[in-house]
């Protein structure tokens, strides 16, 4: 079905989880008038408890191909917070690509994203389907923050930005949610941690880079002086 004819503009999958609940509440407060949205997940009773906006509820287990295809076919966009994504997200992305449904998530599991690129990039690009991972903590303070800093240095300080280092603290009382911890444990248990240190892991042609490029783009060592700009 063409995107314009679908029942929903966006479906929030994993809505009853830690981040999903916050996403539902945000949409309840700030969704533009006329936005057609629904929440989804695998447990109807849990979804009902977070459905403060009274929107439609869709039930689809992350391992149920038929249910996920039915879900993806009804909406223009799926936004999911249900991780670890390498364990529970692959079939949902498969369904989105199959139905030409746009997709975004909050993962930071770059080895899994690498597999998605290899699995779906050619088809998604040909169909115009947007598959956009890392739309959360793993990109907003890092990528967006680095862009804001570099823009400030260029436009206000009238200088070139050579390097941006970001530092994050977890002493503000928020802690780490269970999904993030589970994703980290899964990366460690499956020996994928080393892959995350590759600065060109998500490059379409990661083998094309020289040893010098890898060294220049590797994560920096711990600083010996206080950086000028600090995020977090």
TORLUM-510714 format. One record per residue: residue number from 0; y, z, x of N, C-alpha, C in turn. Coordinates in nm, 2 decimals, decimal comma, padded with zeros to 4 digits. Layout:
BEGIN
{NUM {Y Z X} {Y Z X} {Y Z X}},
...
***
This chain:
BEGIN
{0 {-00,12 00,00 00,08} {00,00 00,00 00,00} {00,12 00,00 00,09}},
{1 {00,22 -00,08 00,06} {00,35 -00,08 00,14} {00,41 00,06 00,13}},
{2 {00,48 00,09 00,24} {00,54 00,22 00,25} {00,64 00,25 00,14}},
{3 {00,72 00,15 00,10} {00,82 00,17 00,00} {00,76 00,21 -00,14}},
{4 {00,63 00,18 -00,16} {00,57 00,20 -00,29} {00,49 00,33 -00,29}},
{5 {00,49 00,41 -00,19} {00,41 00,53 -00,18} {00,46 00,65 -00,26}},
{6 {00,38 00,74 -00,30} {00,42 00,85 -00,39} {00,51 00,94 -00,32}},
{7 {00,49 00,97 -00,19} {00,56 01,07 -00,11} {00,64 01,00 00,00}},
{8 {00,75 01,06 00,04} {00,82 01,02 00,16} {00,76 01,09 00,28}},
{9 {00,72 01,22 00,26} {00,67 01,30 00,37} {00,57 01,40 00,32}},
{10 {00,46 01,42 00,39} {00,36 01,52 00,36} {00,36 01,61 00,49}},
{11 {00,37 01,74 00,46} {00,36 01,84 00,57} {00,22 01,90 00,58}},
{12 {00,15 01,86 00,68} {00,01 01,90 00,70} {00,00 02,03 00,79}},
{13 {-00,09 02,12 00,75} {-00,10 02,24 00,82} {00,01 02,34 00,77}},
{14 {00,05 02,33 00,65} {00,16 02,40 00,59} {00,14 02,55 00,58}},
{15 {00,02 02,60 00,58} {00,00 02,74 00,57} {-00,01 02,82 00,71}},
{16 {00,00 02,74 00,82} {00,00 02,81 00,95} {00,13 02,87 00,99}},
{17 {00,14 02,92 01,11} {00,26 02,99 01,16} {00,38 02,90 01,15}},
{18 {00,37 02,79 01,22} {00,49 02,69 01,22} {00,50 02,62 01,09}},
{19 {00,38 02,59 01,02} {00,39 02,52 00,90} {00,47 02,59 00,79}},
{20 {00,45 02,73 00,78} {00,53 02,80 00,69} {00,68 02,79 00,71}},
{21 {00,72 02,79 00,83} {00,86 02,78 00,86} {00,91 02,64 00,83}},
{22 {00,82 02,54 00,85} {00,86 02,40 00,81} {00,88 02,38 00,66}},
{23 {00,79 02,44 00,59} {00,80 02,44 00,44} {00,93 02,50 00,39}},
{24 {00,96 02,62 00,45} {01,08 02,69 00,41} {01,21 02,61 00,45}},
{25 {01,20 02,55 00,56} {01,32 02,46 00,60} {01,34 02,35 00,51}},
{26 {01,23 02,28 00,47} {01,24 02,17 00,38} {01,28 02,22 00,24}},
{27 {01,24 02,34 00,20} {01,28 02,39 00,07} {01,43 02,41 00,07}},
{28 {01,49 02,46 00,18} {01,63 02,48 00,18} {01,72 02,36 00,21}},
{29 {01,66 02,27 00,30} {01,75 02,16 00,35} {01,71 02,02 00,32}},
{30 {01,60 02,00 00,25} {01,55 01,87 00,22} {01,66 01,80 00,14}},
{31 {01,69 01,67 00,17} {01,80 01,60 00,09} {01,75 01,58 -00,05}},
{32 {01,84 01,58 -00,14} {01,81 01,55 -00,29} {01,74 01,42 -00,30}},
{33 {01,63 01,43 -00,38} {01,55 01,31 -00,40} {01,44 01,29 -00,31}},
{34 {01,43 01,37 -00,20} {01,32 01,35 -00,11} {01,18 01,39 -00,18}},
{35 {01,09 01,30 -00,17} {00,96 01,32 -00,23} {00,86 01,37 -00,13}},
{36 {00,83 01,50 -00,13} {00,75 01,56 -00,03} {00,64 01,65 -00,09}},
{37 {00,54 01,67 -00,01} {00,43 01,76 -00,05} {00,38 01,83 00,07}},
{38 {00,30 01,94 00,04} {00,24 02,01 00,15} {00,08 01,99 00,15}},
{39 {00,02 02,00 00,26} {-00,12 01,97 00,27} {-00,19 02,06 00,37}},
{40 {-00,32 02,07 00,36} {-00,40 02,15 00,46} {-00,54 02,15 00,40}},
{41 {-00,62 02,24 00,46} {-00,76 02,24 00,42} {-00,80 02,35 00,32}},
{42 {-00,70 02,45 00,30} {-00,73 02,57 00,21} {-00,63 02,57 00,10}},
{43 {-00,68 02,54 -00,02} {-00,58 02,54 -00,14} {-00,52 02,67 -00,16}},
{44 {-00,59 02,78 -00,16} {-00,54 02,91 -00,19} {-00,43 02,95 -00,09}},
{45 {-00,45 02,92 00,03} {-00,34 02,95 00,13} {-00,22 02,87 00,12}},
{46 {-00,24 02,74 00,08} {-00,13 02,65 00,06} {-00,05 02,70 -00,06}},
{47 {-00,12 02,74 -00,17} {-00,04 02,79 -00,28} {00,05 02,91 -00,25}},
{48 {00,01 02,99 -00,16} {00,09 03,11 -00,13} {00,21 03,08 -00,05}},
{49 {00,22 02,96 00,01} {00,34 02,92 00,09} {00,43 02,82 00,02}},
{50 {00,38 02,78 -00,10} {00,45 02,67 -00,17} {00,57 02,72 -00,25}},
{51 {00,67 02,77 -00,18} {00,79 02,83 -00,24} {00,87 02,73 -00,31}},
{52 {00,86 02,60 -00,27} {00,94 02,49 -00,33} {00,87 02,43 -00,46}},
{53 {00,74 02,47 -00,48} {00,67 02,42 -00,60} {00,64 02,27 -00,59}},
{54 {00,62 02,22 -00,47} {00,59 02,08 -00,46} {00,44 02,05 -00,47}},
{55 {00,40 01,93 -00,47} {00,26 01,90 -00,48} {00,18 01,95 -00,36}},
{56 {00,05 01,99 -00,39} {-00,04 02,04 -00,29} {-00,15 01,94 -00,27}},
{57 {-00,18 01,90 -00,15} {-00,29 01,81 -00,12} {-00,39 01,88 -00,03}},
{58 {-00,52 01,87 -00,06} {-00,62 01,93 00,02} {-00,70 01,83 00,10}},
{59 {-00,70 01,85 00,23} {-00,78 01,76 00,31} {-00,82 01,83 00,44}},
{60 {-00,95 01,84 00,46} {-01,00 01,91 00,59} {-00,98 01,81 00,70}},
{61 {-00,95 01,86 00,82} {-00,92 01,78 00,94} {-01,04 01,70 00,99}},
{62 {-01,16 01,73 00,93} {-01,28 01,66 00,97} {-01,33 01,56 00,86}},
{63 {-01,26 01,56 00,75} {-01,30 01,48 00,64} {-01,23 01,34 00,64}},
{64 {-01,29 01,24 00,69} {-01,23 01,11 00,70} {-01,17 01,06 00,57}},
{65 {-01,25 01,07 00,46} {-01,21 01,01 00,33} {-01,09 01,09 00,28}},
{66 {-01,09 01,22 00,29} {-00,98 01,30 00,24} {-00,85 01,27 00,32}},
{67 {-00,86 01,25 00,45} {-00,75 01,22 00,53} {-00,69 01,09 00,50}},
{68 {-00,78 00,99 00,48} {-00,74 00,86 00,44} {-00,66 00,85 00,31}},
{69 {-00,71 00,93 00,21} {-00,65 00,94 00,08} {-00,51 01,00 00,10}},
{70 {-00,50 01,10 00,18} {-00,37 01,17 00,21} {-00,27 01,07 00,27}},
{71 {-00,32 01,01 00,38} {-00,23 00,92 00,46} {-00,18 00,80 00,37}},
{72 {-00,27 00,75 00,28} {-00,23 00,64 00,20} {-00,13 00,67 00,09}},
{73 {-00,10 00,80 00,07} {00,00 00,83 -00,04} {00,14 00,85 00,02}},
{74 {00,16 00,86 00,15} {00,29 00,90 00,20} {00,34 00,80 00,31}},
{75 {00,47 00,80 00,32} {00,53 00,72 00,43} {00,52 00,78 00,57}},
{76 {00,52 00,92 00,57} {00,52 01,00 00,69} {00,43 01,12 00,68}},
{77 {00,35 01,15 00,78} {00,28 01,27 00,79} {00,34 01,35 00,90}},
{78 {00,38 01,47 00,88} {00,43 01,56 00,98} {00,33 01,68 00,99}},
{79 {00,27 01,70 01,10} {00,16 01,81 01,11} {00,19 01,91 01,21}},
{80 {00,16 02,03 01,18} {00,17 02,15 01,27} {00,03 02,21 01,29}},
{81 {-00,08 02,14 01,26} {-00,21 02,20 01,26} {-00,28 02,18 01,40}},
{82 {-00,27 02,27 01,49} {-00,34 02,26 01,61} {-00,45 02,36 01,63}},
{83 {-00,52 02,36 01,75} {-00,50 02,27 01,86} {-00,53 02,12 01,81}},
{84 {-00,44 02,03 01,85} {-00,45 01,90 01,80} {-00,57 01,82 01,86}},
{85 {-00,61 01,85 01,98} {-00,72 01,78 02,04} {-00,85 01,82 01,97}},
{86 {-00,85 01,93 01,89} {-00,97 01,97 01,81} {-00,95 01,93 01,67}},
{87 {-00,83 01,93 01,61} {-00,82 01,91 01,47} {-00,73 01,79 01,43}},
{88 {-00,67 01,72 01,53} {-00,57 01,62 01,49} {-00,61 01,48 01,50}},
{89 {-00,72 01,45 01,57} {-00,75 01,31 01,60} {-00,78 01,23 01,48}},
{90 {-00,86 01,28 01,39} {-00,89 01,21 01,27} {-00,77 01,19 01,18}},
{91 {-00,68 01,28 01,18} {-00,56 01,26 01,10} {-00,47 01,14 01,16}},
{92 {-00,46 01,13 01,29} {-00,39 01,02 01,35} {-00,47 00,89 01,32}},
{93 {-00,60 00,90 01,33} {-00,68 00,78 01,29} {-00,65 00,73 01,15}},
{94 {-00,64 00,82 01,06} {-00,61 00,79 00,92} {-00,47 00,73 00,91}},
{95 {-00,37 00,78 00,98} {-00,24 00,73 00,97} {-00,23 00,59 01,03}},
{96 {-00,29 00,57 01,14} {-00,29 00,43 01,20} {-00,36 00,33 01,10}},
{97 {-00,47 00,37 01,05} {-00,55 00,29 00,96} {-00,47 00,25 00,83}},
{98 {-00,39 00,34 00,78} {-00,31 00,32 00,66} {-00,16 00,28 00,69}},
{99 {-00,13 00,26 00,82} {00,00 00,22 00,86} {00,11 00,32 00,81}},
{100 {00,07 00,45 00,83} {00,16 00,56 00,79} {00,22 00,62 00,92}},
{101 {00,35 00,65 00,92} {00,41 00,71 01,04} {00,37 00,85 01,05}},
{102 {00,37 00,90 01,18} {00,31 01,03 01,21} {00,40 01,10 01,31}},
{103 {00,41 01,23 01,30} {00,47 01,32 01,40} {00,40 01,45 01,40}},
{104 {00,41 01,52 01,52} {00,35 01,65 01,53} {00,42 01,73 01,63}},
{105 {00,38 01,86 01,66} {00,44 01,95 01,75} {00,36 01,98 01,87}},
{106 {00,26 01,90 01,90} {00,17 01,93 02,01} {00,24 01,93 02,14}},
{107 {00,18 01,99 02,24} {00,22 01,98 02,38} {00,10 01,94 02,47}},
{108 {-00,01 01,90 02,40} {-00,14 01,87 02,47} {-00,14 01,73 02,52}},
{109 {-00,08 01,71 02,64} {-00,06 01,58 02,69} {-00,19 01,50 02,72}},
{110 {-00,29 01,57 02,77} {-00,42 01,49 02,78} {-00,47 01,43 02,65}},
{111 {-00,45 01,50 02,54} {-00,48 01,44 02,41} {-00,39 01,33 02,37}},
{112 {-00,26 01,34 02,40} {-00,17 01,23 02,38} {-00,21 01,11 02,46}},
{113 {-00,25 01,13 02,58} {-00,30 01,02 02,66} {-00,41 00,94 02,59}},
{114 {-00,50 01,02 02,53} {-00,61 00,96 02,46} {-00,57 00,88 02,34}},
{115 {-00,46 00,94 02,27} {-00,41 00,87 02,16} {-00,35 00,73 02,20}},
{116 {-00,28 00,73 02,31} {-00,22 00,61 02,36} {-00,33 00,50 02,38}},
{117 {-00,43 00,55 02,45} {-00,54 00,45 02,48} {-00,61 00,41 02,35}},
{118 {-00,62 00,50 02,25} {-00,70 00,47 02,13} {-00,62 00,39 02,03}},
{119 {-00,49 00,41 02,02} {-00,41 00,35 01,91} {-00,29 00,27 01,94}},
{120 {-00,24 00,27 02,07} {-00,11 00,21 02,09} {-00,11 00,06 02,05}},
{121 {-00,21 -00,01 02,09} {-00,20 -00,16 02,06} {-00,19 -00,18 01,91}},
{122 {-00,28 -00,12 01,83} {-00,28 -00,14 01,69} {-00,15 -00,09 01,62}},
{123 {-00,11 00,03 01,66} {00,01 00,09 01,60} {00,14 00,01 01,63}},
{124 {00,15 -00,04 01,76} {00,26 -00,12 01,80} {00,26 -00,26 01,72}},
{125 {00,14 -00,31 01,70} {00,13 -00,44 01,63} {00,17 -00,42 01,48}},
{126 {00,14 -00,31 01,42} {00,17 -00,28 01,28} {00,31 -00,22 01,26}},
{127 {00,37 -00,18 01,36} {00,50 -00,11 01,35} {00,49 00,04 01,31}},
{128 {00,37 00,10 01,33} {00,35 00,23 01,29} {00,40 00,33 01,40}},
{129 {00,48 00,42 01,37} {00,53 00,52 01,47} {00,44 00,64 01,48}},
{130 {00,39 00,66 01,60} {00,31 00,78 01,63} {00,39 00,86 01,73}},
{131 {00,45 00,98 01,69} {00,55 01,05 01,77} {00,50 01,20 01,79}},
{132 {00,43 01,23 01,90} {00,39 01,36 01,93} {00,51 01,44 01,99}},
{133 {00,48 01,57 02,01} {00,58 01,66 02,08} {00,71 01,68 02,01}},
{134 {00,72 01,68 01,88} {00,84 01,70 01,81} {00,87 01,84 01,78}},
{135 {00,86 01,93 01,88} {00,88 02,07 01,86} {00,93 02,13 01,99}},
{136 {00,88 02,25 02,02} {00,92 02,33 02,14} {00,90 02,25 02,27}},
{137 {00,80 02,17 02,27} {00,77 02,10 02,40} {00,87 01,99 02,43}},
{138 {00,95 01,95 02,33} {01,05 01,84 02,36} {01,19 01,88 02,33}},
{139 {01,21 01,96 02,23} {01,35 01,99 02,19} {01,43 02,06 02,30}},
{140 {01,39 02,17 02,35} {01,47 02,24 02,46} {01,46 02,16 02,59}},
{141 {01,35 02,10 02,62} {01,33 02,03 02,75} {01,40 01,90 02,75}},
{142 {01,35 01,80 02,67} {01,40 01,67 02,67} {01,55 01,66 02,62}},
{143 {01,57 01,72 02,50} {01,70 01,71 02,44} {01,80 01,80 02,53}},
{144 {01,76 01,91 02,57} {01,84 01,99 02,66} {01,88 01,92 02,79}},
{145 {01,79 01,86 02,85} {01,82 01,78 02,97} {01,92 01,67 02,95}},
{146 {01,90 01,60 02,83} {01,99 01,50 02,80} {02,13 01,55 02,77}},
{147 {02,15 01,66 02,70} {02,28 01,72 02,68} {02,34 01,76 02,81}},
{148 {02,27 01,82 02,90} {02,32 01,86 03,03} {02,37 01,74 03,11}},
{149 {02,28 01,64 03,12} {02,32 01,52 03,20} {02,44 01,45 03,14}},
{150 {02,45 01,45 03,00} {02,57 01,39 02,94} {02,70 01,47 02,97}},
{151 {02,69 01,61 02,97} {02,80 01,69 03,00} {02,85 01,67 03,15}},
{152 {02,75 01,66 03,24} {02,78 01,64 03,38} {02,85 01,50 03,40}},
{153 {02,80 01,40 03,33} {02,86 01,27 03,34} {03,00 01,26 03,27}},
{154 {03,01 01,31 03,15} {03,13 01,28 03,07} {03,24 01,39 03,09}},
{155 {03,20 01,51 03,12} {03,30 01,62 03,14} {03,33 01,64 03,29}},
{156 {03,22 01,65 03,37} {03,24 01,68 03,51} {03,26 01,55 03,59}},
{157 {03,24 01,44 03,53} {03,25 01,30 03,59} {03,17 01,30 03,72}},
{158 {03,05 01,33 03,71} {02,96 01,33 03,83} {02,82 01,28 03,79}},
{159 {02,74 01,24 03,89} {02,61 01,20 03,86} {02,51 01,32 03,85}},
{160 {02,43 01,32 03,75} {02,32 01,42 03,74} {02,20 01,38 03,82}},
{161 {02,17 01,45 03,92} {02,06 01,42 04,01} {01,93 01,49 03,96}},
{162 {01,94 01,61 03,91} {01,82 01,68 03,87} {01,85 01,79 03,77}},
{163 {01,76 01,81 03,68} {01,78 01,92 03,58} {01,65 02,00 03,58}},
{164 {01,66 02,13 03,60} {01,55 02,22 03,60} {01,56 02,31 03,48}},
{165 {01,46 02,33 03,40} {01,46 02,41 03,28} {01,37 02,53 03,30}},
{166 {01,42 02,65 03,26} {01,34 02,77 03,28} {01,34 02,84 03,14}},
{167 {01,22 02,89 03,10} {01,20 02,95 02,97} {01,15 03,09 02,98}},
{168 {01,20 03,18 02,90} {01,16 03,32 02,90} {01,09 03,35 02,76}},
{169 {01,00 03,45 02,76} {00,94 03,49 02,64} {00,96 03,64 02,61}},
{170 {01,08 03,68 02,64} {01,10 03,83 02,63} {01,20 03,85 02,51}},
{171 {01,21 03,76 02,42} {01,30 03,77 02,31} {01,23 03,83 02,18}},
{172 {01,11 03,87 02,19} {01,04 03,93 02,08} {00,96 03,83 01,99}},
{173 {00,98 03,70 02,01} {00,91 03,61 01,93} {00,76 03,59 01,96}},
{174 {00,72 03,60 02,09} {00,59 03,58 02,12} {00,53 03,44 02,11}},
{175 {00,40 03,43 02,12} {00,34 03,30 02,11} {00,25 03,30 01,99}},
{176 {00,25 03,19 01,91} {00,17 03,19 01,79} {00,02 03,15 01,83}},
{177 {-00,07 03,18 01,74} {-00,21 03,16 01,76} {-00,25 03,02 01,80}},
{178 {-00,19 02,92 01,73} {-00,22 02,78 01,76} {-00,19 02,74 01,90}},
{179 {-00,07 02,79 01,95} {-00,03 02,76 02,09} {-00,13 02,82 02,19}},
{180 {-00,17 02,94 02,16} {-00,27 03,01 02,25} {-00,40 02,94 02,25}},
{181 {-00,44 02,90 02,13} {-00,57 02,83 02,11} {-00,57 02,69 02,19}},
{182 {-00,46 02,62 02,18} {-00,44 02,50 02,25} {-00,45 02,52 02,40}},
{183 {-00,38 02,62 02,45} {-00,39 02,65 02,60} {-00,53 02,69 02,64}},
{184 {-00,60 02,77 02,56} {-00,73 02,81 02,60} {-00,82 02,69 02,60}},
{185 {-00,80 02,60 02,50} {-00,89 02,48 02,50} {-00,86 02,39 02,62}},
{186 {-00,74 02,37 02,66} {-00,71 02,29 02,78} {-00,78 02,35 02,90}},
{187 {-00,78 02,48 02,91} {-00,84 02,55 03,03} {-00,99 02,54 03,02}},
{188 {-01,05 02,56 02,91} {-01,19 02,56 02,89} {-01,25 02,42 02,91}},
{189 {-01,17 02,32 02,89} {-01,22 02,18 02,90} {-01,18 02,11 03,03}},
{190 {-01,12 02,19 03,12} {-01,08 02,15 03,25} {-00,98 02,03 03,24}},
{191 {-00,88 02,05 03,15} {-00,78 01,94 03,14} {-00,64 01,99 03,19}},
{192 {-00,64 02,12 03,24} {-00,51 02,17 03,29} {-00,46 02,08 03,41}},
{193 {-00,54 02,04 03,50} {-00,50 01,96 03,61} {-00,43 01,83 03,56}},
{194 {-00,48 01,77 03,46} {-00,42 01,65 03,40} {-00,28 01,67 03,36}},
{195 {-00,24 01,79 03,31} {-00,11 01,81 03,26} {-00,01 01,81 03,38}},
{196 {-00,05 01,83 03,50} {00,04 01,83 03,61} {00,08 01,69 03,66}},
{197 {00,02 01,59 03,61} {00,05 01,45 03,64} {00,18 01,40 03,58}},
{198 {00,28 01,38 03,65} {00,41 01,35 03,59} {00,41 01,21 03,52}},
{199 {00,31 01,13 03,55} {00,30 00,99 03,48} {00,18 00,98 03,39}},
{200 {00,13 01,10 03,34} {00,01 01,09 03,26} {00,03 01,01 03,13}},
{201 {00,15 01,01 03,08} {00,18 00,93 02,95} {00,23 00,79 02,98}},
{202 {00,24 00,75 03,10} {00,29 00,62 03,14} {00,19 00,52 03,09}},
{203 {00,23 00,40 03,03} {00,13 00,30 02,99} {00,04 00,25 03,11}},
{204 {00,09 00,26 03,23} {00,02 00,22 03,35} {00,03 00,32 03,46}},
{205 {-00,04 00,44 03,44} {-00,02 00,55 03,53} {-00,07 00,53 03,67}},
{206 {-00,16 00,43 03,69} {-00,22 00,40 03,82} {-00,12 00,32 03,91}},
{207 {-00,01 00,28 03,85} {00,08 00,19 03,93} {00,17 00,26 04,02}},
{208 {00,18 00,39 04,01} {00,27 00,47 04,09} {00,22 00,51 04,23}},
{209 {00,31 00,51 04,33} {00,27 00,54 04,46} {00,26 00,69 04,48}},
{210 {00,20 00,73 04,59} {00,19 00,87 04,63} {00,33 00,93 04,64}},
{211 {00,43 00,85 04,70} {00,56 00,90 04,71} {00,63 00,92 04,58}},
{212 {00,61 00,84 04,48} {00,66 00,86 04,34} {00,60 00,98 04,28}},
{213 {00,47 01,00 04,30} {00,41 01,12 04,24} {00,47 01,25 04,30}},
{214 {00,49 01,25 04,43} {00,55 01,36 04,50} {00,69 01,39 04,45}},
{215 {00,77 01,28 04,44} {00,91 01,30 04,40} {00,92 01,35 04,26}},
{216 {00,83 01,32 04,17} {00,84 01,36 04,03} {00,75 01,47 03,99}},
{217 {00,68 01,53 04,09} {00,60 01,65 04,06} {00,68 01,77 04,02}},
{218 {00,62 01,87 03,95} {00,69 01,99 03,91} {00,75 02,05 04,04}},
{219 {00,87 02,10 04,04} {00,93 02,16 04,16} {00,87 02,30 04,18}},
{220 {00,88 02,35 04,31} {00,83 02,48 04,34} {00,93 02,58 04,28}},
{221 {00,89 02,71 04,28} {00,98 02,81 04,22} {01,11 02,81 04,30}},
{222 {01,23 02,82 04,23} {01,36 02,81 04,31} {01,38 02,94 04,38}},
{223 {01,45 02,92 04,50} {01,49 03,04 04,58} {01,63 03,08 04,55}},
{224 {01,71 03,00 04,47} {01,84 03,04 04,43} {01,85 03,02 04,28}},
{225 {01,95 03,08 04,22} {01,97 03,08 04,08} {02,03 02,94 04,04}},
{226 {01,97 02,87 03,95} {02,02 02,74 03,91} {02,15 02,75 03,84}},
{227 {02,23 02,64 03,84} {02,36 02,64 03,78} {02,35 02,64 03,63}},
{228 {02,25 02,56 03,58} {02,23 02,55 03,43} {02,09 02,61 03,40}},
{229 {02,09 02,70 03,30} {01,96 02,76 03,26} {01,94 02,74 03,11}},
{230 {01,82 02,70 03,08} {01,79 02,69 02,94} {01,69 02,80 02,91}},
{231 {01,71 02,87 02,80} {01,62 02,97 02,76} {01,68 03,11 02,78}},
***
